[in-house]
Every structure is written in structure tokens, then in C-alpha cells.
Amino acid sequence: MDATSRSAIFDEITRDEFKPEYYRPKENNKNSHIAWLESLRLQGFLSMYEATLDEKYLDQFKSLGDHLLTQRD
């Protein structure tokens, strides 16, 4: 699968989900949401950037990372 196809699939999967309020872990991460789920989302954004060199994935990585830093325990 080429990078354009991968990008289209990834964008479709994350299109409606990438909103900072969606990623807001409950109870300030007492359920380890950051370690068990959000770390995978961060890795996904980096992998997509590496595959496509599209900076929108770096922007999404930064936005989510900044938000998660406010939620850490």
C-alpha cells in the first residue's frame, strides 16, 4: 500500500476523533489512559508523518502531546 492510500485510511479513521476534548482522560489519568491508549495515538501520528512527510501529522502530534501534558499525574 502506498503512502497516499495509508494516509487516506488513517485520516478517515481519525477524522472525527481528533479533537482535544475527545482525548481528555477522565479523572486526570487515574485509569492510565495516557499510557495505554494515547501513547499509541501519538505513535500513529509520528508513523504517518514518517510515511508521508505531511506536517499535518506533526501538528496533530504536538496538539495531542500538549494536551496530554496538562492531564498527566
Secondary structure, DSSP 4 states (H G I P E B T S, - for coil): --HHHHHHHHHHHHTTT--TTTT--GGGGTT-HIIIIIHHHHHHHHHHHHHH--HHHHHHHHHHHHHHHHH--
